[in-house]
Amino acid sequence: MSAPRPLEPLRFQRQFLEKPWGGRSLERVLGLALPPGKIGETWELVDRDRENSVVAEGAFQGRTLRELLREHGDALLGRARRSPAGEFPVLVKFLDAREDLSVQVHPHDDHAAELARGDAPKTECWYVLDATPESVLYHGLKPGVDAATFAARASGPGVLELLERHTVRAGDFVFVPGGTVHAIGAGIALAEVQQTSDTTYRLYDWGRVDDRGRPRAMHVDAGLRVIRFGVTAPRPVHPTTVERGRGVRAVELVDAPAFAVELVELDAGAEFALDALGRARIHVVLAGRGALRWREAADARASASARATPAVIGAMRSCELAPGDTWLVPASLGEHVIEAREPLRLLVVRTQE
């Protein structure tokens, strides 16, 4: 069987989600052009029934990620594993918490068989882009908290006394396995990489009400079924990159069953070469500008005259990288290079087999 024809890197139209706790800091932190309102999240890459990414430019402009996955699945994903529902396995978003988010929990893979129809496991991770000196994350349960103790305080402010509380700053990283009770505090903006799922069980919402004075729905019973009691949550870390080459530093942040994430920093003028992984990658630009370069595959006319030549080399192509950009690099693209035109920082996300 011949290899699938390489697909070009894909950038998608940004989807904006208003949230009662949202704000405007993504304009300042990433330079994003936001519509009016309390913008809590921007979804950069998503393959779900009701929210599906649309290609912003290039040969596939206007096509959805779902369509490309259906028509070019092997070229897009390679050996990567789809979600249990057959979707692209990773979702990428930016998040702005002007106010505290609800105390909540997502299911873990261990709970998949017992979830209601339409619910799915959700392990995620956060890279903090901005935080005030007072910003905190609630992440994980204090030692000794059991189901009965938690159930007695859920839905009220007393639940906060059961949670580990961490002050965070820009550059911190947090891994949030499914089953971990958590809440993102006010003043934090972050990049989030997660399993493809939007299943959230709210446990406490700070007494917030909507425009009609109604509180948002709580899901305490469902949450209690998926909290991983007795499991210590990973603490926030402030990762330090290490030299990977001239002007290139990197560190692996997490290698989980659903995805792996690496933080990469480049000095101006530096280049970072990535080999052919055989699985889709995602590049999330956090700061700086540069380019993603790759060699275009030979076209059909060239391949017809290649009988006397072992390989036909195509022209070099590139796309611009700017803060907030999320580029999906299909598995079939193979080797490519990140070039920094000014100091550049990005997350490199690997899909998993």
N, C-alpha and C positions, 0 to 999 in steps of 0.2 A: 504494500500500500504506500502510495507517495505521501510525502509530508504535506500538510495543508499550506496553502499560499500565505505568506506572512501578512498580517494585518498591521496597519499603522497605529501608533499610540492614539488613545481616545481621551478627549476631555468633554465633560458633559455640562449641560445647562444647570445652573445652580438653582436649587429649590429652597425657598424661604418659608420658615414655619414661625408663625406668631405664637407666643407663649405668654401666660400671665406673669411669669417671672423673667421674661426676656428684656433686652435692652438694645443699645446701639454701639456697644464697644467694639464689635467686629469691624466697624468703619475705621476706628482708630488703630486697632491692633493689627489688622491684616490689610486695611485699605479697601475693603469690600464696599461696593455701591449697594446700599440697602434700600428696600422700599419702605414707605412709612409704617410705623407701628412698633410693637415690642417684639423684635426679632430674637427669638430664643435659640433657634437652630437654623443652619443651612445644611442641606443634604447635598453632598458633592458626588456621591456614587451610591446608587441604590437600585436593587432589583426586587421590587415587591409588586403585588397586583395593583395597588392603588397609587403607589409612588414609584415610577420607573424612570430612571435617568434617560435623558435624550441627548444624543451626541450634538455638541455645540458647533463643530466645524469639521472640515475635511471631507473625505470621500463618503463617509457615512452620516453626514449632517442630517439631523431630523429623525434618524432611526433610534429606536429605544434599545437599551441594553438587553432587554428581554428578547427582542427580535434578533439581535446579533448573537446572543447565546444560543438561540434556537437554530439559526442558519449557519453559524461559524463556531460552534461550541468547541471543537477540537483545537482550532487555531487560536481561539480566545483563551481557553483555560488550560490547554495542554493536559498534564497529568493531575491538575488540581481537582480536588473533590468539591462537588456542588453541595449546597445546603440540602438537608433532608427533603425539602420541598422541591428540589431541582433548580434552585435559584443560584445566581452568582453568590459566592459564600461570604463576602465581606461587604460591609456598609461603612462609609466614611462620612463624617459630619464635623462641622464646627459648632460650638455651643457657647452662648453668652448668658451667664446667670447674673442679672442685675439684682435679683432677689434670691433667697434660698430656694432650692428645688425641694420637692417632696422627699421624705424618707421613703425609700422604695427598695425593691429587690426584683431581680430577673431570674428566670429558671436556669438551671445548670443542665448540661447534656444528660446527666444521670436521671433527670426528671422527664426526659422527652416522651417516654411511653405513656406517662400518666397525665399529660397536659390536655387541656380542652382543645377542640378543633380550632385551628387558626393560630394557636399560641406556639411559640418556639423558644428553644434555649437562647440565651443571650449572655455571652461572655464579652467583655469590652475592656478597653484600656484608654487612658487619658494622658495627653501631654499638655501641661499647663502653659498657656501662651501669655497670660497676664493674671495678676492677682493683686489685691490691695494688701497692705500690711496686716489687716484684720481678717483676711479671708481664711476660711477653714473648710476642710472636708470631713464629713462623718463617714467612716469606712470600717466596717466590721463590728462585731460584738465584743464587749469587754469579756475577759475570762470569767467563766462560770455562768454566763447567761444561758438559761435553758428555755425550752419552748413555753413552759408554763409562766415563767417570769416575763418573757417577752409578750405573750398574749395578754397578760394583765395590764400592760402599759401601752400597747399598740393603740393607734388612733388618737393619742394624746401627747402633750409635750413631755411627759415623763419618759417616753421612749428614748429621748435624746440622752438621758442619763445612762442608758445601756450601751451606747455606741462609743467606739474609739473616735477621738477628735484630733485632727492633725492640721497644724498651720502649714500652708503651702505657699510657694512662690513660683514665678515664671521659670520654666525649665525643669520643673518636677515631673515625674512620671508615676502613674498609678495603674496597676493591673487589677482588674475587677472581675474575678471569676463569677460566673452565674452562681446564685445562692448567697451572695454577699450583700448584706444590708448596707445601704449607703445614701448619702445626700451631698450634692454639690452646693457649697455655700455661696453667699452673695459676693459679688466682686470678682468672680473667676471666669475667665474665658479659656477655652481649651479645644484641642483637636481630639476627636474620638474615632477610634477604629474598633469595630465590633462585628460579631456574627450578624448575618442578615436576619433580623428579628426586630419587632417593635413591641415585644411583650413586657409590660411593666406592671408590677403590683404595688400600688401606693399603700403606705402604712401610716403616714402622718403628713399633713399638708400645711402646718403652721397656722391653722384657722383661716386659711384663705377662702374667699368666696368669689363667684363670678359677678358680672354686671347686674344680675338679677338677685344677688344675695344668696345664691345657692352654693354650697361647698362641692368640690369635686368628689367623685366617687372614690371610696376606699376599697381595698381588696385584701383585707387582713386574713381571711380564711385561706385564700389562694396563696398569699405570701407565706403564711406559716407552713404550708405544705412544701415549699421549696427552699426555705432558709436552711443553710447548712450549719446547724448548731454544732459547736465543738470544733469547728475548723477555723484556724487563725488566718485572718485576712492579710494579704501582703501589705506592707507599709509603703507609703510614698517614698520614692528615692529621687535624688538629684544626680542623674547619671553624668559621668565624665567620659568624653570620647577619647579614644587612643589613636595614635598615628597609624594610618593605613597606606600611606604613600605621600609623596610630596604635596603638601598643602591639603591633604585629605585626612579627616579624623572620623571615626565611627565607633559605635557601641551597640550591641544587641540589647534591646530593652525587654523583649519577651519572645519566647518560642512556645506557643500554645498549640493545642490540637487544631484550632480553627484558623489561626493566622500567626505569623511572626512579624515583629516590627524592629527595625534598626534605625537609630538616629545617625544621620550623616551630616558633617559640616565640612564645607570647602572654602578655602581662601580664594580671593579674587584671582582668576586666571588658572585655577586648578581644574583638573579633570578626574572624574571617577568612572572607571570602566566597570560595567556589569556584564557578567557572562550569560550564556544561554541557560537559564534555570530549568526550562521545560515546563514551567508553570507561570501563570499570570503574576505580574508585579503591579504595585500601585505606588506612585511617587506623590507625596503630599508636601507641598512647598510651604514652609513655615515662615521663612524670611529670606530676603535677597532675590537676585535675578540671575538668570542663566539660560541655558538651552539644553534640550535633550536631543542628541544626534544619533542617527542610525543609518545603515547602508540599505538602500532600497533594493528589493529583489529584482533580478533580471526579468524583463518582460518576455512575452511569448515569442516575439520576433527575434529577440536576442538569443533565446534558448534554442530556436530552430537552427541557428548558425553556429551552435556551440559544440558540434560534434568533434571538431578538432581541438577544442579547448575544454579542459576539465570543468571549469566553472566560469560563469559570466558575472562580473561584479557590477552592481548597479551604482547609481549616483548616491552621494551622501545627502540626507535630508535632515531637517531639524525642526523643532517646535520650541517656542519661547516658554520660559518658566518664570512665573511671577508669584508673589505672596498670595496664598489662598488657592493656588491652582492644585487640582488633583488630576493626575494623568494615569490612566490604566494602560499598562504596557502588556499587550497580548503575549501569550507564551510563544507564539510563532515568530515574533519579531526577533527573538534571540539576543545577540550581543548589542549593547548600546552604551552610550557615554553621556554622563552628566557633566556639563561644563559651567563653571561659575564665572559670571561677568562681574559680580561683586560678591562679597561674602555671602554664602548660601547655606541655608539649613533646611533639611527636609527629613521626613519619615519615609523609609523604604519598607513597604509592606509586602510580605510574601504570602501567597495562598499556599495551602498545604495539601499533600496527597492523602 
